Amino acid sequence: MAPGANIGDETAVFEATHGTAPKYSNLDVINPGSLILSGAMMFDYLGWSEARKKDSKSLREDPFTKNCHL
């Protein structure tokens, strides 16, 4: 899992390094971990520590049971 961020002087973009793979949507075959971690990086960048904690917590729960709730 590799989160990604492009941070400039006034703007920042956060995304999974592999993209979002829209052709696989609704097929239940993609691990969203890097996108979740990118979101956590964005929350840190924005200073939203409470949101980052919830975002990161979802990865610590068992993703195989599909009980990862924010």
N, CA, C and O atoms as a Tripos MOL2 file, in Angstrom:
@<TRIPOS>MOLECULE
protein
  280   279    70     0     0
PROTEIN
NO_CHARGES

@<TRIPOS>ATOM
      1 N           0.8410   -1.1660    0.0000 N.3       1 MET1
      2 CA          0.0000    0.0000    0.0000 C.3       1 MET1
      3 C           0.8890    1.2320    0.0000 C.2       1 MET1
      4 O           1.7970    1.3620    0.8210 O.2       1 MET1
      5 N           0.6170    2.1200   -0.9190 N.am      2 ALA2
      6 CA          1.4420    3.3230   -1.0350 C.3       2 ALA2
      7 C           0.5620    4.5540   -1.2460 C.2       2 ALA2
      8 O           0.0590    4.7890   -2.3440 O.2       2 ALA2
      9 N           0.3860    5.3310   -0.1860 N.am      3 PRO3
     10 CA         -0.3530    6.5790   -0.3590 C.3       3 PRO3
     11 C           0.4990    7.5840   -1.1130 C.2       3 PRO3
     12 O           1.7230    7.4540   -1.1560 O.2       3 PRO3
     13 N          -0.1300    8.5720   -1.6990 N.am      4 GLY4
     14 CA          0.6280    9.5770   -2.4390 C.3       4 GLY4
     15 C           0.1150   10.9770   -2.1890 C.2       4 GLY4
     16 O          -1.0650   11.1900   -1.9100 O.2       4 GLY4
     17 N           1.0340   11.9310   -2.2950 N.am      5 ALA5
     18 CA          0.6600   13.3360   -2.1280 C.3       5 ALA5
     19 C           1.5620   14.1960   -2.9990 C.2       5 ALA5
     20 O           2.7690   13.9660   -3.0800 O.2       5 ALA5
     21 N           0.9780   15.1700   -3.6370 N.am      6 ASN6
     22 CA          1.7100   16.2040   -4.3650 C.3       6 ASN6
     23 C           1.3720   17.5140   -3.6720 C.2       6 ASN6
     24 O           0.2550   18.0180   -3.7830 O.2       6 ASN6
     25 N           2.3490   18.0600   -2.9580 N.am      7 ILE7
     26 CA          2.1080   19.2470   -2.1460 C.3       7 ILE7
     27 C           2.8900   20.4200   -2.7060 C.2       7 ILE7
     28 O           4.1170   20.3860   -2.7940 O.2       7 ILE7
     29 N           2.1570   21.4590   -3.0840 N.am      8 GLY8
     30 CA          2.7690   22.6760   -3.5980 C.3       8 GLY8
     31 C           2.7220   23.7820   -2.5630 C.2       8 GLY8
     32 O           2.4340   23.5350   -1.3920 O.2       8 GLY8
     33 N           3.0010   24.9860   -2.9890 N.am      9 ASP9
     34 CA          2.9980   26.1230   -2.0750 C.3       9 ASP9
     35 C           1.5940   26.4860   -1.5960 C.2       9 ASP9
     36 O           1.4210   26.9170   -0.4550 O.2       9 ASP9
     37 N           0.5940   26.3160   -2.4570 N.am     10 GLU10
     38 CA         -0.7650   26.7130   -2.0990 C.3      10 GLU10
     39 C          -1.8040   25.6170   -2.2970 C.2      10 GLU10
     40 O          -2.9520   25.7670   -1.8770 O.2      10 GLU10
     41 N          -1.4160   24.5330   -2.9230 N.am     11 THR11
     42 CA         -2.3660   23.4790   -3.2610 C.3      11 THR11
     43 C          -1.7480   22.1150   -2.9950 C.2      11 THR11
     44 O          -0.5340   21.9420   -3.0980 O.2      11 THR11
     45 N          -2.5870   21.1550   -2.6550 N.am     12 ALA12
     46 CA         -2.1180   19.7840   -2.4500 C.3      12 ALA12
     47 C          -3.1310   18.8090   -3.0260 C.2      12 ALA12
     48 O          -4.3380   19.0440   -2.9660 O.2      12 ALA12
     49 N          -2.6340   17.7190   -3.5810 N.am     13 VAL13
     50 CA         -3.4740   16.6600   -4.1380 C.3      13 VAL13
     51 C          -3.0360   15.3490   -3.4890 C.2      13 VAL13
     52 O          -1.8440   15.0440   -3.4510 O.2      13 VAL13
     53 N          -3.9790   14.5860   -2.9840 N.am     14 PHE14
     54 CA         -3.6940   13.3170   -2.3150 C.3      14 PHE14
     55 C          -4.4000   12.2030   -3.0670 C.2      14 PHE14
     56 O          -5.5880   12.3100   -3.3710 O.2      14 PHE14
     57 N          -3.6710   11.1290   -3.3700 N.am     15 GLU15
     58 CA         -4.2500   10.0230   -4.1290 C.3      15 GLU15
     59 C          -3.4350    8.7620   -3.9170 C.2      15 GLU15
     60 O          -2.2890    8.8150   -3.4700 O.2      15 GLU15
     61 N          -4.0300    7.6420   -4.2380 N.am     16 ALA16
     62 CA         -3.2840    6.3910   -4.2260 C.3      16 ALA16
     63 C          -2.2630    6.4410   -5.3550 C.2      16 ALA16
     64 O          -2.5690    6.9500   -6.4330 O.2      16 ALA16
     65 N          -1.0720    5.9310   -5.1350 N.am     17 THR17
     66 CA         -0.0410    6.0150   -6.1760 C.3      17 THR17
     67 C          -0.4170    5.2170   -7.4200 C.2      17 THR17
     68 O           0.0800    5.5000   -8.5100 O.2      17 THR17
     69 N          -1.2760    4.2410   -7.2710 N.am     18 HIS18
     70 CA         -1.6950    3.4260   -8.4110 C.3      18 HIS18
     71 C          -2.9770    3.9340   -9.0600 C.2      18 HIS18
     72 O          -3.4770    3.3130   -9.9980 O.2      18 HIS18
     73 N          -3.5150    5.0460   -8.5800 N.am     19 GLY19
     74 CA         -4.7740    5.5590   -9.1080 C.3      19 GLY19
     75 C          -5.9580    4.9400   -8.3850 C.2      19 GLY19
     76 O          -5.7820    4.2600   -7.3740 O.2      19 GLY19
     77 N          -7.1420    5.1670   -8.8840 N.am     20 THR20
     78 CA         -8.3450    4.6840   -8.2010 C.3      20 THR20
     79 C          -8.9560    3.4370   -8.8280 C.2      20 THR20
     80 O          -9.8750    2.8580   -8.2480 O.2      20 THR20
     81 N          -8.4820    3.0100   -9.9810 N.am     21 ALA21
     82 CA         -8.9440    1.7890  -10.6560 C.3      21 ALA21
     83 C         -10.4600    1.7310  -10.8070 C.2      21 ALA21
     84 O         -11.0840    0.7790  -10.3370 O.2      21 ALA21
     85 N         -11.0720    2.7350  -11.4570 N.am     22 PRO22
     86 CA        -12.5380    2.7550  -11.5570 C.3      22 PRO22
     87 C         -13.1230    1.5570  -12.3020 C.2      22 PRO22
     88 O         -14.2860    1.2130  -12.0900 O.2      22 PRO22
     89 N         -12.3420    0.9170  -13.1680 N.am     23 LYS23
     90 CA        -12.9000   -0.2310  -13.8980 C.3      23 LYS23
     91 C         -13.1930   -1.4180  -12.9860 C.2      23 LYS23
     92 O         -13.8960   -2.3480  -13.3800 O.2      23 LYS23
     93 N         -12.6490   -1.3860  -11.7590 N.am     24 TYR24
     94 CA        -12.8850   -2.4600  -10.8070 C.3      24 TYR24
     95 C         -13.9450   -2.1130   -9.7600 C.2      24 TYR24
     96 O         -14.1540   -2.8810   -8.8220 O.2      24 TYR24
     97 N         -14.6120   -0.9760   -9.9060 N.am     25 SER25
     98 CA        -15.6160   -0.5900   -8.9140 C.3      25 SER25
     99 C         -16.7330   -1.6300   -8.8550 C.2      25 SER25
    100 O         -17.1410   -2.1860   -9.8750 O.2      25 SER25
    101 N         -17.2090   -1.8740   -7.6620 N.am     26 ASN26
    102 CA        -18.3010   -2.8170   -7.3800 C.3      26 ASN26
    103 C         -17.9610   -4.2790   -7.6690 C.2      26 ASN26
    104 O         -18.8610   -5.1170   -7.7240 O.2      26 ASN26
    105 N         -16.6670   -4.6020   -7.8570 N.am     27 LEU27
    106 CA        -16.2800   -5.9930   -8.1000 C.3      27 LEU27
    107 C         -15.7030   -6.6580   -6.8610 C.2      27 LEU27
    108 O         -15.4780   -7.8680   -6.8610 O.2      27 LEU27
    109 N         -15.4590   -5.8800   -5.7930 N.am     28 ASP28
    110 CA        -14.9470   -6.4130   -4.5330 C.3      28 ASP28
    111 C         -13.6020   -7.1220   -4.7180 C.2      28 ASP28
    112 O         -13.3770   -8.1850   -4.1390 O.2      28 ASP28
    113 N         -12.7070   -6.5350   -5.5230 N.am     29 VAL29
    114 CA        -11.3900   -7.1380   -5.7670 C.3      29 VAL29
    115 C         -10.2310   -6.1920   -5.4700 C.2      29 VAL29
    116 O          -9.0740   -6.5900   -5.6010 O.2      29 VAL29
    117 N         -10.5070   -4.9740   -5.0810 N.am     30 ILE30
    118 CA         -9.4520   -3.9780   -4.8840 C.3      30 ILE30
    119 C          -9.2970   -3.6620   -3.3930 C.2      30 ILE30
    120 O         -10.2820   -3.5330   -2.6660 O.2      30 ILE30
    121 N          -8.0510   -3.5410   -2.9570 N.am     31 ASN31
    122 CA         -7.7550   -3.1420   -1.5820 C.3      31 ASN31
    123 C          -7.7000   -1.6180   -1.5410 C.2      31 ASN31
    124 O          -6.8460   -1.0220   -2.1970 O.2      31 ASN31
    125 N          -8.5870   -0.9750   -0.7890 N.am     32 PRO32
    126 CA         -8.6230    0.4890   -0.7480 C.3      32 PRO32
    127 C          -7.6100    1.1020    0.2210 C.2      32 PRO32
    128 O          -7.6550    2.3040    0.4800 O.2      32 PRO32
    129 N          -6.7010    0.2920    0.7540 N.am     33 GLY33
    130 CA         -5.7910    0.7570    1.7930 C.3      33 GLY33
    131 C          -4.9770    1.9830    1.4320 C.2      33 GLY33
    132 O          -4.8630    2.8990    2.2470 O.2      33 GLY33
    133 N          -4.4080    2.0300    0.2400 N.am     34 SER34
    134 CA         -3.5770    3.1920   -0.1060 C.3      34 SER34
    135 C          -4.4130    4.4560   -0.2650 C.2      34 SER34
    136 O          -3.9360    5.5540    0.0210 O.2      34 SER34
    137 N          -5.6440    4.3130   -0.7140 N.am     35 LEU35
    138 CA         -6.5200    5.4830   -0.8180 C.3      35 LEU35
    139 C          -6.9290    5.9700    0.5740 C.2      35 LEU35
    140 O          -7.0190    7.1740    0.8110 O.2      35 LEU35
    141 N          -7.1740    5.0390    1.4840 N.am     36 ILE36
    142 CA         -7.4970    5.4110    2.8630 C.3      36 ILE36
    143 C          -6.3110    6.1120    3.5070 C.2      36 ILE36
    144 O          -6.4850    7.1160    4.1990 O.2      36 ILE36
    145 N          -5.0940    5.5890    3.2860 N.am     37 LEU37
    146 CA         -3.8980    6.2290    3.8400 C.3      37 LEU37
    147 C          -3.6650    7.6050    3.2170 C.2      37 LEU37
    148 O          -3.2090    8.5200    3.9020 O.2      37 LEU37
    149 N          -3.9690    7.7600    1.9440 N.am     38 SER38
    150 CA         -3.8520    9.0780    1.3070 C.3      38 SER38
    151 C          -4.8170   10.0600    1.9560 C.2      38 SER38
    152 O          -4.4830   11.2280    2.1560 O.2      38 SER38
    153 N          -6.0110    9.5840    2.2820 N.am     39 GLY39
    154 CA         -6.9710   10.4270    2.9870 C.3      39 GLY39
    155 C          -6.4570   10.8320    4.3600 C.2      39 GLY39
    156 O          -6.6420   11.9720    4.7870 O.2      39 GLY39
    157 N          -5.8080    9.8910    5.0560 N.am     40 ALA40
    158 CA         -5.2340   10.2040    6.3700 C.3      40 ALA40
    159 C          -4.1480   11.2690    6.2350 C.2      40 ALA40
    160 O          -4.0490   12.1660    7.0720 O.2      40 ALA40
    161 N          -3.3260   11.1710    5.1710 N.am     41 MET41
    162 CA         -2.2980   12.1910    4.9270 C.3      41 MET41
    163 C          -2.9420   13.5550    4.6700 C.2      41 MET41
    164 O          -2.4440   14.5770    5.1400 O.2      41 MET41
    165 N          -4.0400   13.5670    3.9280 N.am     42 MET42
    166 CA         -4.7320   14.8130    3.6430 C.3      42 MET42
    167 C          -5.2800   15.4350    4.9280 C.2      42 MET42
    168 O          -5.1720   16.6430    5.1390 O.2      42 MET42
    169 N          -5.8780   14.5860    5.7920 N.am     43 PHE43
    170 CA         -6.4050   15.1030    7.0530 C.3      43 PHE43
    171 C          -5.2860   15.6950    7.9130 C.2      43 PHE43
    172 O          -5.4700   16.7360    8.5440 O.2      43 PHE43
    173 N          -4.1290   15.0320    7.9350 N.am     44 ASP44
    174 CA         -2.9800   15.5870    8.6650 C.3      44 ASP44
    175 C          -2.5740   16.9410    8.0860 C.2      44 ASP44
    176 O          -2.3150   17.8910    8.8240 O.2      44 ASP44
    177 N          -2.5230   17.0140    6.7770 N.am     45 TYR45
    178 CA         -2.1460   18.2580    6.0940 C.3      45 TYR45
    179 C          -3.1100   19.3960    6.4470 C.2      45 TYR45
    180 O          -2.6980   20.5410    6.6280 O.2      45 TYR45
    181 N          -4.3900   19.0610    6.5420 N.am     46 LEU46
    182 CA         -5.4060   20.0600    6.8600 C.3      46 LEU46
    183 C          -5.4960   20.3590    8.3540 C.2      46 LEU46
    184 O          -6.1730   21.3030    8.7610 O.2      46 LEU46
    185 N          -4.8160   19.5600    9.1660 N.am     47 GLY47
    186 CA         -4.8750   19.7460   10.6090 C.3      47 GLY47
    187 C          -6.1010   19.1150   11.2450 C.2      47 GLY47
    188 O          -6.4820   19.4850   12.3550 O.2      47 GLY47
    189 N          -6.7160   18.1780   10.5640 N.am     48 TRP48
    190 CA         -7.9220   17.5160   11.0540 C.3      48 TRP48
    191 C          -7.5320   16.2010   11.7260 C.2      48 TRP48
    192 O          -7.7860   15.1270   11.1800 O.2      48 TRP48
    193 N          -6.9280   16.2770   12.8840 N.am     49 SER49
    194 CA         -6.3830   15.0830   13.5310 C.3      49 SER49
    195 C          -7.4660   14.0800   13.9330 C.2      49 SER49
    196 O          -7.2330   12.8720   13.8750 O.2      49 SER49
    197 N          -8.6330   14.5540   14.3370 N.am     50 GLU50
    198 CA         -9.7040   13.6240   14.7270 C.3      50 GLU50
    199 C         -10.1720   12.7970   13.5280 C.2      50 GLU50
    200 O         -10.4160   11.5970   13.6600 O.2      50 GLU50
    201 N         -10.2960   13.4250   12.3740 N.am     51 ALA51
    202 CA        -10.6870   12.6980   11.1600 C.3      51 ALA51
    203 C          -9.5990   11.7080   10.7670 C.2      51 ALA51
    204 O          -9.8980   10.5930   10.3410 O.2      51 ALA51
    205 N          -8.3340   12.1110   10.9090 N.am     52 ARG52
    206 CA         -7.2300   11.2050   10.5700 C.3      52 ARG52
    207 C          -7.2530    9.9780   11.4650 C.2      52 ARG52
    208 O          -7.0020    8.8680   10.9950 O.2      52 ARG52
    209 N          -7.5490   10.1570   12.7420 N.am     53 LYS53
    210 CA         -7.6040    9.0180   13.6580 C.3      53 LYS53
    211 C          -8.6870    8.0320   13.2350 C.2      53 LYS53
    212 O          -8.4720    6.8210   13.2750 O.2      53 LYS53
    213 N          -9.8390    8.5380   12.8330 N.am     54 LYS54
    214 CA        -10.9300    7.6570   12.3900 C.3      54 LYS54
    215 C         -10.5620    6.9580   11.0930 C.2      54 LYS54
    216 O         -10.8370    5.7700   10.9230 O.2      54 LYS54
    217 N          -9.9420    7.6880   10.1790 N.am     55 ASP55
    218 CA         -9.5350    7.1280    8.8990 C.3      55 ASP55
    219 C          -8.5180    6.0080    9.1050 C.2      55 ASP55
    220 O          -8.6570    4.9260    8.5340 O.2      55 ASP55
    221 N          -7.5100    6.2660    9.9090 N.am     56 SER56
    222 CA         -6.4730    5.2720   10.1700 C.3      56 SER56
    223 C          -7.0200    4.0760   10.9360 C.2      56 SER56
    224 O          -6.5740    2.9470   10.7320 O.2      56 SER56
    225 N          -7.9900    4.3230   11.8210 N.am     57 LYS57
    226 CA         -8.5920    3.2430   12.6080 C.3      57 LYS57
    227 C          -9.2520    2.2140   11.6960 C.2      57 LYS57
    228 O          -9.2560    1.0230   12.0090 O.2      57 LYS57
    229 N          -9.8000    2.6550   10.5920 N.am     58 SER58
    230 CA        -10.4770    1.7270    9.6890 C.3      58 SER58
    231 C          -9.5210    0.6830    9.1310 C.2      58 SER58
    232 O          -9.9410   -0.4300    8.8170 O.2      58 SER58
    233 N          -8.2330    1.0260    9.0030 N.am     59 LEU59
    234 CA         -7.2590    0.0520    8.5150 C.3      59 LEU59
    235 C          -6.8220   -0.9200    9.6010 C.2      59 LEU59
    236 O          -6.3890   -2.0320    9.2970 O.2      59 LEU59
    237 N          -6.9300   -0.5190   10.8530 N.am     60 ARG60
    238 CA         -6.5520   -1.4130   11.9440 C.3      60 ARG60
    239 C          -7.6260   -2.4530   12.2170 C.2      60 ARG60
    240 O          -7.3340   -3.5090   12.7790 O.2      60 ARG60
    241 N          -8.8530   -2.1720   11.8310 N.am     61 GLU61
    242 CA         -9.9150   -3.1610   11.9770 C.3      61 GLU61
    243 C          -9.7030   -4.2300   10.9150 C.2      61 GLU61
    244 O          -8.9560   -4.0140    9.9610 O.2      61 GLU61
    245 N         -10.3310   -5.3450   11.0620 N.am     62 ASP62
    246 CA        -10.1250   -6.4560   10.1420 C.3      62 ASP62
    247 C         -10.8250   -6.1980    8.8080 C.2      62 ASP62
    248 O         -12.0460   -6.3250    8.7230 O.2      62 ASP62
    249 N         -10.0640   -5.8350    7.7570 N.am     63 PRO63
    250 CA        -10.7000   -5.5300    6.4680 C.3      63 PRO63
    251 C         -11.3290   -6.7390    5.7980 C.2      63 PRO63
    252 O         -12.1780   -6.5890    4.9200 O.2      63 PRO63
    253 N         -10.9210   -7.9390    6.2010 N.am     64 PHE64
    254 CA        -11.4610   -9.1290    5.5560 C.3      64 PHE64
    255 C         -12.8780   -9.4480    6.0170 C.2      64 PHE64
    256 O         -13.5970  -10.1910    5.3490 O.2      64 PHE64
    257 N         -13.2760   -8.8950    7.1450 N.am     65 THR65
    258 CA        -14.6460   -9.1120    7.6110 C.3      65 THR65
    259 C         -15.5850   -8.0510    7.0370 C.2      65 THR65
    260 O         -16.8020   -8.1300    7.2030 O.2      65 THR65
    261 N         -15.0060   -7.0630    6.3610 N.am     66 LYS66
    262 CA        -15.7650   -5.9670    5.7630 C.3      66 LYS66
    263 C         -16.5090   -5.1650    6.8290 C.2      66 LYS66
    264 O         -17.6060   -4.6580    6.5930 O.2      66 LYS66
    265 N         -15.8940   -5.0600    7.9970 N.am     67 ASN67
    266 CA        -16.4690   -4.2870    9.0920 C.3      67 ASN67
    267 C         -15.6600   -3.0450    9.3690 C.2      67 ASN67
    268 O         -15.5440   -2.6390   10.5260 O.2      67 ASN67
    269 N         -15.1050   -2.4350    8.3650 N.am     68 CYS68
    270 CA        -14.2930   -1.2410    8.5250 C.3      68 CYS68
    271 C         -15.1860   -0.0150    8.3990 C.2      68 CYS68
    272 O         -15.4250    0.4780    7.2970 O.2      68 CYS68
    273 N         -15.6640    0.4610    9.5060 N.am     69 HIS69
    274 CA        -16.5720    1.6000    9.5050 C.3      69 HIS69
    275 C         -15.8740    2.8400   10.0090 C.2      69 HIS69
    276 O         -15.1420    2.7870   10.9980 O.2      69 HIS69
    277 N         -16.0890    3.9410    9.3470 N.am     70 LEU70
    278 CA        -15.5490    5.2170    9.8060 C.3      70 LEU70
    279 C         -16.5750    5.7920   10.7140 C.2      70 LEU70
    280 O         -16.3810    6.8810   11.2530 O.2      70 LEU70
@<TRIPOS>BOND
     1     1     2 1
     2     2     3 1
     3     3     4 2
     4     3     5 am
     5     5     6 1
     6     6     7 1
     7     7     8 2
     8     7     9 am
     9     9    10 1
    10    10    11 1
    11    11    12 2
    12    11    13 am
    13    13    14 1
    14    14    15 1
    15    15    16 2
    16    15    17 am
    17    17    18 1
    18    18    19 1
    19    19    20 2
    20    19    21 am
    21    21    22 1
    22    22    23 1
    23    23    24 2
    24    23    25 am
    25    25    26 1
    26    26    27 1
    27    27    28 2
    28    27    29 am
    29    29    30 1
    30    30    31 1
    31    31    32 2
    32    31    33 am
    33    33    34 1
    34    34    35 1
    35    35    36 2
    36    35    37 am
    37    37    38 1
    38    38    39 1
    39    39    40 2
    40    39    41 am
    41    41    42 1
    42    42    43 1
    43    43    44 2
    44    43    45 am
    45    45    46 1
    46    46    47 1
    47    47    48 2
    48    47    49 am
    49    49    50 1
    50    50    51 1
    51    51    52 2
    52    51    53 am
    53    53    54 1
    54    54    55 1
    55    55    56 2
    56    55    57 am
    57    57    58 1
    58    58    59 1
    59    59    60 2
    60    59    61 am
    61    61    62 1
    62    62    63 1
    63    63    64 2
    64    63    65 am
    65    65    66 1
    66    66    67 1
    67    67    68 2
    68    67    69 am
    69    69    70 1
    70    70    71 1
    71    71    72 2
    72    71    73 am
    73    73    74 1
    74    74    75 1
    75    75    76 2
    76    75    77 am
    77    77    78 1
    78    78    79 1
    79    79    80 2
    80    79    81 am
    81    81    82 1
    82    82    83 1
    83    83    84 2
    84    83    85 am
    85    85    86 1
    86    86    87 1
    87    87    88 2
    88    87    89 am
    89    89    90 1
    90    90    91 1
    91    91    92 2
    92    91    93 am
    93    93    94 1
    94    94    95 1
    95    95    96 2
    96    95    97 am
    97    97    98 1
    98    98    99 1
    99    99   100 2
   100    99   101 am
   101   101   102 1
   102   102   103 1
   103   103   104 2
   104   103   105 am
   105   105   106 1
   106   106   107 1
   107   107   108 2
   108   107   109 am
   109   109   110 1
   110   110   111 1
   111   111   112 2
   112   111   113 am
   113   113   114 1
   114   114   115 1
   115   115   116 2
   116   115   117 am
   117   117   118 1
   118   118   119 1
   119   119   120 2
   120   119   121 am
   121   121   122 1
   122   122   123 1
   123   123   124 2
   124   123   125 am
   125   125   126 1
   126   126   127 1
   127   127   128 2
   128   127   129 am
   129   129   130 1
   130   130   131 1
   131   131   132 2
   132   131   133 am
   133   133   134 1
   134   134   135 1
   135   135   136 2
   136   135   137 am
   137   137   138 1
   138   138   139 1
   139   139   140 2
   140   139   141 am
   141   141   142 1
   142   142   143 1
   143   143   144 2
   144   143   145 am
   145   145   146 1
   146   146   147 1
   147   147   148 2
   148   147   149 am
   149   149   150 1
   150   150   151 1
   151   151   152 2
   152   151   153 am
   153   153   154 1
   154   154   155 1
   155   155   156 2
   156   155   157 am
   157   157   158 1
   158   158   159 1
   159   159   160 2
   160   159   161 am
   161   161   162 1
   162   162   163 1
   163   163   164 2
   164   163   165 am
   165   165   166 1
   166   166   167 1
   167   167   168 2
   168   167   169 am
   169   169   170 1
   170   170   171 1
   171   171   172 2
   172   171   173 am
   173   173   174 1
   174   174   175 1
   175   175   176 2
   176   175   177 am
   177   177   178 1
   178   178   179 1
   179   179   180 2
   180   179   181 am
   181   181   182 1
   182   182   183 1
   183   183   184 2
   184   183   185 am
   185   185   186 1
   186   186   187 1
   187   187   188 2
   188   187   189 am
   189   189   190 1
   190   190   191 1
   191   191   192 2
   192   191   193 am
   193   193   194 1
   194   194   195 1
   195   195   196 2
   196   195   197 am
   197   197   198 1
   198   198   199 1
   199   199   200 2
   200   199   201 am
   201   201   202 1
   202   202   203 1
   203   203   204 2
   204   203   205 am
   205   205   206 1
   206   206   207 1
   207   207   208 2
   208   207   209 am
   209   209   210 1
   210   210   211 1
   211   211   212 2
   212   211   213 am
   213   213   214 1
   214   214   215 1
   215   215   216 2
   216   215   217 am
   217   217   218 1
   218   218   219 1
   219   219   220 2
   220   219   221 am
   221   221   222 1
   222   222   223 1
   223   223   224 2
   224   223   225 am
   225   225   226 1
   226   226   227 1
   227   227   228 2
   228   227   229 am
   229   229   230 1
   230   230   231 1
   231   231   232 2
   232   231   233 am
   233   233   234 1
   234   234   235 1
   235   235   236 2
   236   235   237 am
   237   237   238 1
   238   238   239 1
   239   239   240 2
   240   239   241 am
   241   241   242 1
   242   242   243 1
   243   243   244 2
   244   243   245 am
   245   245   246 1
   246   246   247 1
   247   247   248 2
   248   247   249 am
   249   249   250 1
   250   250   251 1
   251   251   252 2
   252   251   253 am
   253   253   254 1
   254   254   255 1
   255   255   256 2
   256   255   257 am
   257   257   258 1
   258   258   259 1
   259   259   260 2
   260   259   261 am
   261   261   262 1
   262   262   263 1
   263   263   264 2
   264   263   265 am
   265   265   266 1
   266   266   267 1
   267   267   268 2
   268   267   269 am
   269   269   270 1
   270   270   271 1
   271   271   272 2
   272   271   273 am
   273   273   274 1
   274   274   275 1
   275   275   276 2
   276   275   277 am
   277   277   278 1
   278   278   279 1
   279   279   280 2
@<TRIPOS>SUBSTRUCTURE
     1 MET1         2 RESIDUE 1 A MET
     2 ALA2         6 RESIDUE 1 A ALA
     3 PRO3        10 RESIDUE 1 A PRO
     4 GLY4        14 RESIDUE 1 A GLY
     5 ALA5        18 RESIDUE 1 A ALA
     6 ASN6        22 RESIDUE 1 A ASN
     7 ILE7        26 RESIDUE 1 A ILE
     8 GLY8        30 RESIDUE 1 A GLY
     9 ASP9        34 RESIDUE 1 A ASP
    10 GLU10       38 RESIDUE 1 A GLU
    11 THR11       42 RESIDUE 1 A THR
    12 ALA12       46 RESIDUE 1 A ALA
    13 VAL13       50 RESIDUE 1 A VAL
    14 PHE14       54 RESIDUE 1 A PHE
    15 GLU15       58 RESIDUE 1 A GLU
    16 ALA16       62 RESIDUE 1 A ALA
    17 THR17       66 RESIDUE 1 A THR
    18 HIS18       70 RESIDUE 1 A HIS
    19 GLY19       74 RESIDUE 1 A GLY
    20 THR20       78 RESIDUE 1 A THR
    21 ALA21       82 RESIDUE 1 A ALA
    22 PRO22       86 RESIDUE 1 A PRO
    23 LYS23       90 RESIDUE 1 A LYS
    24 TYR24       94 RESIDUE 1 A TYR
    25 SER25       98 RESIDUE 1 A SER
    26 ASN26      102 RESIDUE 1 A ASN
    27 LEU27      106 RESIDUE 1 A LEU
    28 ASP28      110 RESIDUE 1 A ASP
    29 VAL29      114 RESIDUE 1 A VAL
    30 ILE30      118 RESIDUE 1 A ILE
    31 ASN31      122 RESIDUE 1 A ASN
    32 PRO32      126 RESIDUE 1 A PRO
    33 GLY33      130 RESIDUE 1 A GLY
    34 SER34      134 RESIDUE 1 A SER
    35 LEU35      138 RESIDUE 1 A LEU
    36 ILE36      142 RESIDUE 1 A ILE
    37 LEU37      146 RESIDUE 1 A LEU
    38 SER38      150 RESIDUE 1 A SER
    39 GLY39      154 RESIDUE 1 A GLY
    40 ALA40      158 RESIDUE 1 A ALA
    41 MET41      162 RESIDUE 1 A MET
    42 MET42      166 RESIDUE 1 A MET
    43 PHE43      170 RESIDUE 1 A PHE
    44 ASP44      174 RESIDUE 1 A ASP
    45 TYR45      178 RESIDUE 1 A TYR
    46 LEU46      182 RESIDUE 1 A LEU
    47 GLY47      186 RESIDUE 1 A GLY
    48 TRP48      190 RESIDUE 1 A TRP
    49 SER49      194 RESIDUE 1 A SER
    50 GLU50      198 RESIDUE 1 A GLU
    51 ALA51      202 RESIDUE 1 A ALA
    52 ARG52      206 RESIDUE 1 A ARG
    53 LYS53      210 RESIDUE 1 A LYS
    54 LYS54      214 RESIDUE 1 A LYS
    55 ASP55      218 RESIDUE 1 A ASP
    56 SER56      222 RESIDUE 1 A SER
    57 LYS57      226 RESIDUE 1 A LYS
    58 SER58      230 RESIDUE 1 A SER
    59 LEU59      234 RESIDUE 1 A LEU
    60 ARG60      238 RESIDUE 1 A ARG
    61 GLU61      242 RESIDUE 1 A GLU
    62 ASP62      246 RESIDUE 1 A ASP
    63 PRO63      250 RESIDUE 1 A PRO
    64 PHE64      254 RESIDUE 1 A PHE
    65 THR65      258 RESIDUE 1 A THR
    66 LYS66      262 RESIDUE 1 A LYS
    67 ASN67      266 RESIDUE 1 A ASN
    68 CYS68      270 RESIDUE 1 A CYS
    69 HIS69      274 RESIDUE 1 A HIS
    70 LEU70      278 RESIDUE 1 A LEU
